[in-house]
Amino acid sequence: MLHIVFGRLPEAVFNTAVYFKNSYEDSWITDDFAKRAILDVDKSVVLGNGVIDSPVL
């Protein structure tokens, strides 16, 4: 669901690049749910925490 808020929220993330660089965990990508989602969305196979076999690339 989309929520639009005018103003600032203390728990909101405004800069996603900085957020993920500082709070990313390798286990996120190797989780079984994440692997299935990535395979469903773009037909790529997760081989490891930094390696994805993509048919497009």
CHARMM internal coordinates of N, CA and C (Angstrom, degrees):
IC EDIT
DIST 1 N 1 CA 1.4362
DIST 1 CA 1 C 1.5202
ANGL 1 N 1 CA 1 C 108.27
DIST 1 C 2 N 1.3089
ANGL 1 CA 1 C 2 N 116.33
DIHE 1 N 1 CA 1 C 2 N 141.01
DIST 2 N 2 CA 1.4555
ANGL 1 C 2 N 2 CA 122.76
DIHE 1 CA 1 C 2 N 2 CA -179.46
DIST 2 CA 2 C 1.5198
ANGL 2 N 2 CA 2 C 109.75
DIHE 1 C 2 N 2 CA 2 C -94.16
DIST 2 C 3 N 1.3136
ANGL 2 CA 2 C 3 N 115.46
DIHE 2 N 2 CA 2 C 3 N 128.63
DIST 3 N 3 CA 1.4609
ANGL 2 C 3 N 3 CA 121.51
DIHE 2 CA 2 C 3 N 3 CA 174.81
DIST 3 CA 3 C 1.5241
ANGL 3 N 3 CA 3 C 107.71
DIHE 2 C 3 N 3 CA 3 C -120.23
DIST 3 C 4 N 1.3059
ANGL 3 CA 3 C 4 N 116.78
DIHE 3 N 3 CA 3 C 4 N 129.90
DIST 4 N 4 CA 1.4587
ANGL 3 C 4 N 4 CA 121.40
DIHE 3 CA 3 C 4 N 4 CA 177.18
DIST 4 CA 4 C 1.5173
ANGL 4 N 4 CA 4 C 107.61
DIHE 3 C 4 N 4 CA 4 C -110.15
DIST 4 C 5 N 1.3233
ANGL 4 CA 4 C 5 N 115.37
DIHE 4 N 4 CA 4 C 5 N 125.57
DIST 5 N 5 CA 1.4565
ANGL 4 C 5 N 5 CA 121.56
DIHE 4 CA 4 C 5 N 5 CA -178.20
DIST 5 CA 5 C 1.5125
ANGL 5 N 5 CA 5 C 108.15
DIHE 4 C 5 N 5 CA 5 C -124.50
DIST 5 C 6 N 1.2928
ANGL 5 CA 5 C 6 N 116.70
DIHE 5 N 5 CA 5 C 6 N 129.70
DIST 6 N 6 CA 1.4589
ANGL 5 C 6 N 6 CA 121.52
DIHE 5 CA 5 C 6 N 6 CA 174.77
DIST 6 CA 6 C 1.5220
ANGL 6 N 6 CA 6 C 107.59
DIHE 5 C 6 N 6 CA 6 C -96.35
DIST 6 C 7 N 1.3079
ANGL 6 CA 6 C 7 N 116.13
DIHE 6 N 6 CA 6 C 7 N 120.27
DIST 7 N 7 CA 1.4576
ANGL 6 C 7 N 7 CA 120.71
DIHE 6 CA 6 C 7 N 7 CA -176.13
DIST 7 CA 7 C 1.5123
ANGL 7 N 7 CA 7 C 109.57
DIHE 6 C 7 N 7 CA 7 C 118.02
DIST 7 C 8 N 1.3059
ANGL 7 CA 7 C 8 N 115.99
DIHE 7 N 7 CA 7 C 8 N -172.34
DIST 8 N 8 CA 1.4594
ANGL 7 C 8 N 8 CA 120.71
DIHE 7 CA 7 C 8 N 8 CA -176.86
DIST 8 CA 8 C 1.5183
ANGL 8 N 8 CA 8 C 110.33
DIHE 7 C 8 N 8 CA 8 C -106.77
DIST 8 C 9 N 1.3157
ANGL 8 CA 8 C 9 N 114.78
DIHE 8 N 8 CA 8 C 9 N 143.34
DIST 9 N 9 CA 1.4535
ANGL 8 C 9 N 9 CA 121.54
DIHE 8 CA 8 C 9 N 9 CA 173.75
DIST 9 CA 9 C 1.5265
ANGL 9 N 9 CA 9 C 107.78
DIHE 8 C 9 N 9 CA 9 C -116.61
DIST 9 C 10 N 1.3063
ANGL 9 CA 9 C 10 N 118.03
DIHE 9 N 9 CA 9 C 10 N 132.08
DIST 10 N 10 CA 1.4730
ANGL 9 C 10 N 10 CA 118.98
DIHE 9 CA 9 C 10 N 10 CA -177.44
DIST 10 CA 10 C 1.5297
ANGL 10 N 10 CA 10 C 113.59
DIHE 9 C 10 N 10 CA 10 C -62.64
DIST 10 C 11 N 1.3274
ANGL 10 CA 10 C 11 N 118.93
DIHE 10 N 10 CA 10 C 11 N -29.71
DIST 11 N 11 CA 1.4580
ANGL 10 C 11 N 11 CA 121.41
DIHE 10 CA 10 C 11 N 11 CA -178.11
DIST 11 CA 11 C 1.5334
ANGL 11 N 11 CA 11 C 113.39
DIHE 10 C 11 N 11 CA 11 C -92.02
DIST 11 C 12 N 1.3193
ANGL 11 CA 11 C 12 N 117.91
DIHE 11 N 11 CA 11 C 12 N -0.05
DIST 12 N 12 CA 1.4629
ANGL 11 C 12 N 12 CA 121.98
DIHE 11 CA 11 C 12 N 12 CA -176.50
DIST 12 CA 12 C 1.5289
ANGL 12 N 12 CA 12 C 111.18
DIHE 11 C 12 N 12 CA 12 C -80.15
DIST 12 C 13 N 1.3252
ANGL 12 CA 12 C 13 N 115.50
DIHE 12 N 12 CA 12 C 13 N 147.65
DIST 13 N 13 CA 1.4607
ANGL 12 C 13 N 13 CA 122.39
DIHE 12 CA 12 C 13 N 13 CA 176.59
DIST 13 CA 13 C 1.5274
ANGL 13 N 13 CA 13 C 107.27
DIHE 12 C 13 N 13 CA 13 C -101.30
DIST 13 C 14 N 1.3304
ANGL 13 CA 13 C 14 N 116.55
DIHE 13 N 13 CA 13 C 14 N 120.77
DIST 14 N 14 CA 1.4518
ANGL 13 C 14 N 14 CA 120.47
DIHE 13 CA 13 C 14 N 14 CA -178.11
DIST 14 CA 14 C 1.5192
ANGL 14 N 14 CA 14 C 112.50
DIHE 13 C 14 N 14 CA 14 C -101.00
DIST 14 C 15 N 1.3033
ANGL 14 CA 14 C 15 N 117.55
DIHE 14 N 14 CA 14 C 15 N -29.36
DIST 15 N 15 CA 1.4572
ANGL 14 C 15 N 15 CA 121.71
DIHE 14 CA 14 C 15 N 15 CA -179.34
DIST 15 CA 15 C 1.5284
ANGL 15 N 15 CA 15 C 107.67
DIHE 14 C 15 N 15 CA 15 C -119.90
DIST 15 C 16 N 1.3264
ANGL 15 CA 15 C 16 N 116.68
DIHE 15 N 15 CA 15 C 16 N 93.93
DIST 16 N 16 CA 1.4649
ANGL 15 C 16 N 16 CA 120.34
DIHE 15 CA 15 C 16 N 16 CA -174.40
DIST 16 CA 16 C 1.5262
ANGL 16 N 16 CA 16 C 112.65
DIHE 15 C 16 N 16 CA 16 C -65.30
DIST 16 C 17 N 1.3223
ANGL 16 CA 16 C 17 N 117.99
DIHE 16 N 16 CA 16 C 17 N -33.22
DIST 17 N 17 CA 1.4660
ANGL 16 C 17 N 17 CA 120.18
DIHE 16 CA 16 C 17 N 17 CA 179.92
DIST 17 CA 17 C 1.5295
ANGL 17 N 17 CA 17 C 110.63
DIHE 16 C 17 N 17 CA 17 C -62.12
DIST 17 C 18 N 1.2999
ANGL 17 CA 17 C 18 N 117.06
DIHE 17 N 17 CA 17 C 18 N -46.99
DIST 18 N 18 CA 1.4629
ANGL 17 C 18 N 18 CA 120.90
DIHE 17 CA 17 C 18 N 18 CA 179.30
DIST 18 CA 18 C 1.5223
ANGL 18 N 18 CA 18 C 110.51
DIHE 17 C 18 N 18 CA 18 C -66.65
DIST 18 C 19 N 1.3124
ANGL 18 CA 18 C 19 N 116.96
DIHE 18 N 18 CA 18 C 19 N -40.00
DIST 19 N 19 CA 1.4633
ANGL 18 C 19 N 19 CA 120.95
DIHE 18 CA 18 C 19 N 19 CA -179.69
DIST 19 CA 19 C 1.5272
ANGL 19 N 19 CA 19 C 110.88
DIHE 18 C 19 N 19 CA 19 C -59.07
DIST 19 C 20 N 1.3354
ANGL 19 CA 19 C 20 N 117.44
DIHE 19 N 19 CA 19 C 20 N -50.55
DIST 20 N 20 CA 1.4556
ANGL 19 C 20 N 20 CA 120.04
DIHE 19 CA 19 C 20 N 20 CA -176.86
DIST 20 CA 20 C 1.5236
ANGL 20 N 20 CA 20 C 112.87
DIHE 19 C 20 N 20 CA 20 C -72.63
DIST 20 C 21 N 1.3130
ANGL 20 CA 20 C 21 N 118.37
DIHE 20 N 20 CA 20 C 21 N -29.43
DIST 21 N 21 CA 1.4780
ANGL 20 C 21 N 21 CA 120.02
DIHE 20 CA 20 C 21 N 21 CA 175.43
DIST 21 CA 21 C 1.5202
ANGL 21 N 21 CA 21 C 111.01
DIHE 20 C 21 N 21 CA 21 C -66.47
DIST 21 C 22 N 1.3164
ANGL 21 CA 21 C 22 N 117.29
DIHE 21 N 21 CA 21 C 22 N -30.79
DIST 22 N 22 CA 1.4595
ANGL 21 C 22 N 22 CA 121.28
DIHE 21 CA 21 C 22 N 22 CA -175.78
DIST 22 CA 22 C 1.5226
ANGL 22 N 22 CA 22 C 114.13
DIHE 21 C 22 N 22 CA 22 C -98.40
DIST 22 C 23 N 1.3206
ANGL 22 CA 22 C 23 N 119.15
DIHE 22 N 22 CA 22 C 23 N -12.04
DIST 23 N 23 CA 1.4654
ANGL 22 C 23 N 23 CA 119.37
DIHE 22 CA 22 C 23 N 23 CA -176.65
DIST 23 CA 23 C 1.5291
ANGL 23 N 23 CA 23 C 113.54
DIHE 22 C 23 N 23 CA 23 C -134.48
DIST 23 C 24 N 1.3086
ANGL 23 CA 23 C 24 N 118.29
DIHE 23 N 23 CA 23 C 24 N 12.26
DIST 24 N 24 CA 1.4596
ANGL 23 C 24 N 24 CA 122.36
DIHE 23 CA 23 C 24 N 24 CA -179.62
DIST 24 CA 24 C 1.5215
ANGL 24 N 24 CA 24 C 110.72
DIHE 23 C 24 N 24 CA 24 C -73.50
DIST 24 C 25 N 1.3153
ANGL 24 CA 24 C 25 N 116.34
DIHE 24 N 24 CA 24 C 25 N 137.17
DIST 25 N 25 CA 1.4601
ANGL 24 C 25 N 25 CA 121.09
DIHE 24 CA 24 C 25 N 25 CA 174.79
DIST 25 CA 25 C 1.5308
ANGL 25 N 25 CA 25 C 108.32
DIHE 24 C 25 N 25 CA 25 C -119.18
DIST 25 C 26 N 1.3247
ANGL 25 CA 25 C 26 N 116.64
DIHE 25 N 25 CA 25 C 26 N 136.12
DIST 26 N 26 CA 1.4625
ANGL 25 C 26 N 26 CA 121.32
DIHE 25 CA 25 C 26 N 26 CA -178.43
DIST 26 CA 26 C 1.5207
ANGL 26 N 26 CA 26 C 112.49
DIHE 25 C 26 N 26 CA 26 C -57.52
DIST 26 C 27 N 1.3099
ANGL 26 CA 26 C 27 N 117.11
DIHE 26 N 26 CA 26 C 27 N -29.94
DIST 27 N 27 CA 1.4620
ANGL 26 C 27 N 27 CA 120.41
DIHE 26 CA 26 C 27 N 27 CA -177.53
DIST 27 CA 27 C 1.5299
ANGL 27 N 27 CA 27 C 112.69
DIHE 26 C 27 N 27 CA 27 C -67.44
DIST 27 C 28 N 1.3414
ANGL 27 CA 27 C 28 N 118.01
DIHE 27 N 27 CA 27 C 28 N -18.27
DIST 28 N 28 CA 1.4598
ANGL 27 C 28 N 28 CA 119.84
DIHE 27 CA 27 C 28 N 28 CA 179.62
DIST 28 CA 28 C 1.5255
ANGL 28 N 28 CA 28 C 111.19
DIHE 27 C 28 N 28 CA 28 C -61.26
DIST 28 C 29 N 1.3069
ANGL 28 CA 28 C 29 N 117.25
DIHE 28 N 28 CA 28 C 29 N -41.49
DIST 29 N 29 CA 1.4655
ANGL 28 C 29 N 29 CA 121.01
DIHE 28 CA 28 C 29 N 29 CA -174.31
DIST 29 CA 29 C 1.5243
ANGL 29 N 29 CA 29 C 111.59
DIHE 28 C 29 N 29 CA 29 C -81.78
DIST 29 C 30 N 1.3214
ANGL 29 CA 29 C 30 N 117.35
DIHE 29 N 29 CA 29 C 30 N -23.75
DIST 30 N 30 CA 1.4585
ANGL 29 C 30 N 30 CA 120.11
DIHE 29 CA 29 C 30 N 30 CA -178.08
DIST 30 CA 30 C 1.5281
ANGL 30 N 30 CA 30 C 112.87
DIHE 29 C 30 N 30 CA 30 C -95.08
DIST 30 C 31 N 1.3056
ANGL 30 CA 30 C 31 N 117.26
DIHE 30 N 30 CA 30 C 31 N 1.57
DIST 31 N 31 CA 1.4599
ANGL 30 C 31 N 31 CA 122.18
DIHE 30 CA 30 C 31 N 31 CA 175.75
DIST 31 CA 31 C 1.5295
ANGL 31 N 31 CA 31 C 109.15
DIHE 30 C 31 N 31 CA 31 C -64.70
DIST 31 C 32 N 1.3151
ANGL 31 CA 31 C 32 N 118.10
DIHE 31 N 31 CA 31 C 32 N 142.38
DIST 32 N 32 CA 1.4680
ANGL 31 C 32 N 32 CA 121.59
DIHE 31 CA 31 C 32 N 32 CA -177.87
DIST 32 CA 32 C 1.5257
ANGL 32 N 32 CA 32 C 112.29
DIHE 31 C 32 N 32 CA 32 C -58.16
DIST 32 C 33 N 1.3364
ANGL 32 CA 32 C 33 N 117.22
DIHE 32 N 32 CA 32 C 33 N -40.48
DIST 33 N 33 CA 1.4717
ANGL 32 C 33 N 33 CA 120.05
DIHE 32 CA 32 C 33 N 33 CA 178.63
DIST 33 CA 33 C 1.5208
ANGL 33 N 33 CA 33 C 110.90
DIHE 32 C 33 N 33 CA 33 C -63.09
DIST 33 C 34 N 1.3441
ANGL 33 CA 33 C 34 N 117.23
DIHE 33 N 33 CA 33 C 34 N -43.88
DIST 34 N 34 CA 1.4638
ANGL 33 C 34 N 34 CA 121.36
DIHE 33 CA 33 C 34 N 34 CA 179.60
DIST 34 CA 34 C 1.5268
ANGL 34 N 34 CA 34 C 110.77
DIHE 33 C 34 N 34 CA 34 C -62.63
DIST 34 C 35 N 1.3255
ANGL 34 CA 34 C 35 N 116.94
DIHE 34 N 34 CA 34 C 35 N -41.95
DIST 35 N 35 CA 1.4666
ANGL 34 C 35 N 35 CA 120.33
DIHE 34 CA 34 C 35 N 35 CA 178.69
DIST 35 CA 35 C 1.5249
ANGL 35 N 35 CA 35 C 111.50
DIHE 34 C 35 N 35 CA 35 C -60.73
DIST 35 C 36 N 1.3374
ANGL 35 CA 35 C 36 N 116.36
DIHE 35 N 35 CA 35 C 36 N -44.43
DIST 36 N 36 CA 1.4718
ANGL 35 C 36 N 36 CA 120.10
DIHE 35 CA 35 C 36 N 36 CA 179.28
DIST 36 CA 36 C 1.5265
ANGL 36 N 36 CA 36 C 111.37
DIHE 35 C 36 N 36 CA 36 C -65.85
DIST 36 C 37 N 1.3281
ANGL 36 CA 36 C 37 N 117.07
DIHE 36 N 36 CA 36 C 37 N -39.67
DIST 37 N 37 CA 1.4625
ANGL 36 C 37 N 37 CA 120.78
DIHE 36 CA 36 C 37 N 37 CA 179.71
DIST 37 CA 37 C 1.5204
ANGL 37 N 37 CA 37 C 110.97
DIHE 36 C 37 N 37 CA 37 C -65.12
DIST 37 C 38 N 1.3279
ANGL 37 CA 37 C 38 N 117.43
DIHE 37 N 37 CA 37 C 38 N -44.20
DIST 38 N 38 CA 1.4661
ANGL 37 C 38 N 38 CA 121.17
DIHE 37 CA 37 C 38 N 38 CA 179.15
DIST 38 CA 38 C 1.5194
ANGL 38 N 38 CA 38 C 110.42
DIHE 37 C 38 N 38 CA 38 C -63.85
DIST 38 C 39 N 1.3189
ANGL 38 CA 38 C 39 N 117.30
DIHE 38 N 38 CA 38 C 39 N -40.89
DIST 39 N 39 CA 1.4615
ANGL 38 C 39 N 39 CA 120.91
DIHE 38 CA 38 C 39 N 39 CA 177.68
DIST 39 CA 39 C 1.5305
ANGL 39 N 39 CA 39 C 111.11
DIHE 38 C 39 N 39 CA 39 C -63.96
DIST 39 C 40 N 1.3268
ANGL 39 CA 39 C 40 N 117.46
DIHE 39 N 39 CA 39 C 40 N -41.87
DIST 40 N 40 CA 1.4677
ANGL 39 C 40 N 40 CA 121.46
DIHE 39 CA 39 C 40 N 40 CA 179.47
DIST 40 CA 40 C 1.5190
ANGL 40 N 40 CA 40 C 112.55
DIHE 39 C 40 N 40 CA 40 C -67.14
DIST 40 C 41 N 1.3287
ANGL 40 CA 40 C 41 N 116.82
DIHE 40 N 40 CA 40 C 41 N -40.43
DIST 41 N 41 CA 1.4622
ANGL 40 C 41 N 41 CA 120.54
DIHE 40 CA 40 C 41 N 41 CA -173.77
DIST 41 CA 41 C 1.5283
ANGL 41 N 41 CA 41 C 112.55
DIHE 40 C 41 N 41 CA 41 C -74.45
DIST 41 C 42 N 1.3173
ANGL 41 CA 41 C 42 N 117.36
DIHE 41 N 41 CA 41 C 42 N -51.09
DIST 42 N 42 CA 1.4731
ANGL 41 C 42 N 42 CA 117.84
DIHE 41 CA 41 C 42 N 42 CA -175.88
DIST 42 CA 42 C 1.5245
ANGL 42 N 42 CA 42 C 114.55
DIHE 41 C 42 N 42 CA 42 C -130.78
DIST 42 C 43 N 1.3338
ANGL 42 CA 42 C 43 N 115.56
DIHE 42 N 42 CA 42 C 43 N 16.98
DIST 43 N 43 CA 1.4730
ANGL 42 C 43 N 43 CA 121.37
DIHE 42 CA 42 C 43 N 43 CA 174.68
DIST 43 CA 43 C 1.5183
ANGL 43 N 43 CA 43 C 113.07
DIHE 42 C 43 N 43 CA 43 C 60.94
DIST 43 C 44 N 1.3428
ANGL 43 CA 43 C 44 N 117.32
DIHE 43 N 43 CA 43 C 44 N 28.18
DIST 44 N 44 CA 1.4545
ANGL 43 C 44 N 44 CA 122.50
DIHE 43 CA 43 C 44 N 44 CA 176.38
DIST 44 CA 44 C 1.5197
ANGL 44 N 44 CA 44 C 109.83
DIHE 43 C 44 N 44 CA 44 C -97.54
DIST 44 C 45 N 1.3209
ANGL 44 CA 44 C 45 N 115.87
DIHE 44 N 44 CA 44 C 45 N 149.57
DIST 45 N 45 CA 1.4651
ANGL 44 C 45 N 45 CA 121.77
DIHE 44 CA 44 C 45 N 45 CA -179.39
DIST 45 CA 45 C 1.5229
ANGL 45 N 45 CA 45 C 108.75
DIHE 44 C 45 N 45 CA 45 C -110.74
DIST 45 C 46 N 1.3333
ANGL 45 CA 45 C 46 N 116.74
DIHE 45 N 45 CA 45 C 46 N 126.58
DIST 46 N 46 CA 1.4574
ANGL 45 C 46 N 46 CA 122.06
DIHE 45 CA 45 C 46 N 46 CA 177.34
DIST 46 CA 46 C 1.5226
ANGL 46 N 46 CA 46 C 108.15
DIHE 45 C 46 N 46 CA 46 C -79.89
DIST 46 C 47 N 1.3373
ANGL 46 CA 46 C 47 N 116.13
DIHE 46 N 46 CA 46 C 47 N 118.33
DIST 47 N 47 CA 1.4580
ANGL 46 C 47 N 47 CA 121.55
DIHE 46 CA 46 C 47 N 47 CA -179.79
DIST 47 CA 47 C 1.5199
ANGL 47 N 47 CA 47 C 111.89
DIHE 46 C 47 N 47 CA 47 C -97.77
DIST 47 C 48 N 1.3051
ANGL 47 CA 47 C 48 N 117.15
DIHE 47 N 47 CA 47 C 48 N -24.62
DIST 48 N 48 CA 1.4643
ANGL 47 C 48 N 48 CA 121.94
DIHE 47 CA 47 C 48 N 48 CA 179.89
DIST 48 CA 48 C 1.5020
ANGL 48 N 48 CA 48 C 110.01
DIHE 47 C 48 N 48 CA 48 C -169.61
DIST 48 C 49 N 1.3446
ANGL 48 CA 48 C 49 N 117.25
DIHE 48 N 48 CA 48 C 49 N -175.09
DIST 49 N 49 CA 1.4558
ANGL 48 C 49 N 49 CA 119.36
DIHE 48 CA 48 C 49 N 49 CA -175.30
DIST 49 CA 49 C 1.5237
ANGL 49 N 49 CA 49 C 114.05
DIHE 48 C 49 N 49 CA 49 C -68.38
DIST 49 C 50 N 1.2948
ANGL 49 CA 49 C 50 N 118.94
DIHE 49 N 49 CA 49 C 50 N -17.14
DIST 50 N 50 CA 1.4657
ANGL 49 C 50 N 50 CA 121.24
DIHE 49 CA 49 C 50 N 50 CA 177.18
DIST 50 CA 50 C 1.5046
ANGL 50 N 50 CA 50 C 113.20
DIHE 49 C 50 N 50 CA 50 C -129.85
DIST 50 C 51 N 1.3334
ANGL 50 CA 50 C 51 N 117.07
DIHE 50 N 50 CA 50 C 51 N 12.95
DIST 51 N 51 CA 1.4667
ANGL 50 C 51 N 51 CA 120.77
DIHE 50 CA 50 C 51 N 51 CA -175.02
DIST 51 CA 51 C 1.5277
ANGL 51 N 51 CA 51 C 110.25
DIHE 50 C 51 N 51 CA 51 C -130.02
DIST 51 C 52 N 1.3336
ANGL 51 CA 51 C 52 N 115.41
DIHE 51 N 51 CA 51 C 52 N 123.68
DIST 52 N 52 CA 1.4588
ANGL 51 C 52 N 52 CA 121.60
DIHE 51 CA 51 C 52 N 52 CA 176.96
DIST 52 CA 52 C 1.5209
ANGL 52 N 52 CA 52 C 107.61
DIHE 51 C 52 N 52 CA 52 C -129.66
DIST 52 C 53 N 1.3248
ANGL 52 CA 52 C 53 N 116.19
DIHE 52 N 52 CA 52 C 53 N 127.84
DIST 53 N 53 CA 1.4662
ANGL 52 C 53 N 53 CA 122.20
DIHE 52 CA 52 C 53 N 53 CA 177.48
DIST 53 CA 53 C 1.5146
ANGL 53 N 53 CA 53 C 107.66
DIHE 52 C 53 N 53 CA 53 C -89.72
DIST 53 C 54 N 1.3291
ANGL 53 CA 53 C 54 N 116.13
DIHE 53 N 53 CA 53 C 54 N 108.06
DIST 54 N 54 CA 1.4620
ANGL 53 C 54 N 54 CA 121.82
DIHE 53 CA 53 C 54 N 54 CA -176.55
DIST 54 CA 54 C 1.5253
ANGL 54 N 54 CA 54 C 110.55
DIHE 53 C 54 N 54 CA 54 C -109.07
DIST 54 C 55 N 1.3281
ANGL 54 CA 54 C 55 N 117.46
DIHE 54 N 54 CA 54 C 55 N 131.69
DIST 55 N 55 CA 1.4611
ANGL 54 C 55 N 55 CA 119.24
DIHE 54 CA 54 C 55 N 55 CA 177.14
DIST 55 CA 55 C 1.5341
ANGL 55 N 55 CA 55 C 112.73
DIHE 54 C 55 N 55 CA 55 C -69.97
DIST 55 C 56 N 1.3166
ANGL 55 CA 55 C 56 N 116.72
DIHE 55 N 55 CA 55 C 56 N -17.90
DIST 56 N 56 CA 1.4690
ANGL 55 C 56 N 56 CA 121.58
DIHE 55 CA 55 C 56 N 56 CA -179.71
DIST 56 CA 56 C 1.5160
ANGL 56 N 56 CA 56 C 111.16
DIHE 55 C 56 N 56 CA 56 C -83.59
DIST 56 C 57 N 1.3211
ANGL 56 CA 56 C 57 N 116.18
DIHE 56 N 56 CA 56 C 57 N -40.71
DIST 57 N 57 CA 1.4743
ANGL 56 C 57 N 57 CA 119.64
DIHE 56 CA 56 C 57 N 57 CA -178.07
DIST 57 CA 57 C 1.4912
ANGL 57 N 57 CA 57 C 108.42
DIHE 56 C 57 N 57 CA 57 C -93.20
END
COOR INIT
IC SEED 1 N 1 CA 1 C
IC BUILD
